[in-house]
Amino acid sequence: MKHDVSYGEEENNPARSTPVSTLVTPDDIRYDNLCHAYNYRFIAQPDYFRLAHSPQQAEEAVREAVAAGKRITVRSGGHCGEDFVAAPDVQVILDLSPMSRVDFDRERNAFVVEAGASVGTMIDALFRRWGVTVPVGFCMGVGAGGHISGGGYG
């Protein structure tokens, strides 16, 4: 799934509205596409996917799943070489791929890489805009959230 990525042009823009989180159930035409990730050995079959566009939406999706007693996993939009996300007992997949901004926070003097940005997008934006990079593996489709938390080093 491909998403538009902000390289910072809309930084701190109060007029920029956050879309509502997206619920994708088996009767939705997008469901099958979300079930089939990079590794076809593991095909997800959750009750639903929740696509979050903000940290607040991600938090609410977790609360919603936990309150319903559902097993939830999180993916940042890339892929997983094992069945950590698409295990048969997973009932909800929180997909962070809409959160794909790569930016620089001047106030904190720190880079911002949202979990859904792919590693390829991240290193391209960091280098082209600021002349910096981070160590990555060879697969540019890995989501930054998975990579930064310890995956995708090839």
Salt bridges, closest charged atoms under 4 A:
GLU10 OE1 - ARG16 NE 3.13
GLU11 OE1 - ARG106 NH1 2.98
ASP28 OD2 - ARG30 NH2 2.65
ASP47 OD2 - LYS70 NZ 2.63
GLU59 OE2 - ARG63 NH2 2.47
GLU64 OE2 - ARG50 NH2 2.93
GLU82 OE1 - ARG41 NH2 3.49
ASP89 OD1 - ARG71 NH1 2.60
ASP95 OD2 - ARG75 NE 2.88
ASP103 OD2 - ARG101 NH1 2.92
ASP105 OD2 - ARG108 NH1 3.09
GLU114 OE2 - ARG101 NE 3.88
ASP124 OD1 - ARG128 NE 2.45
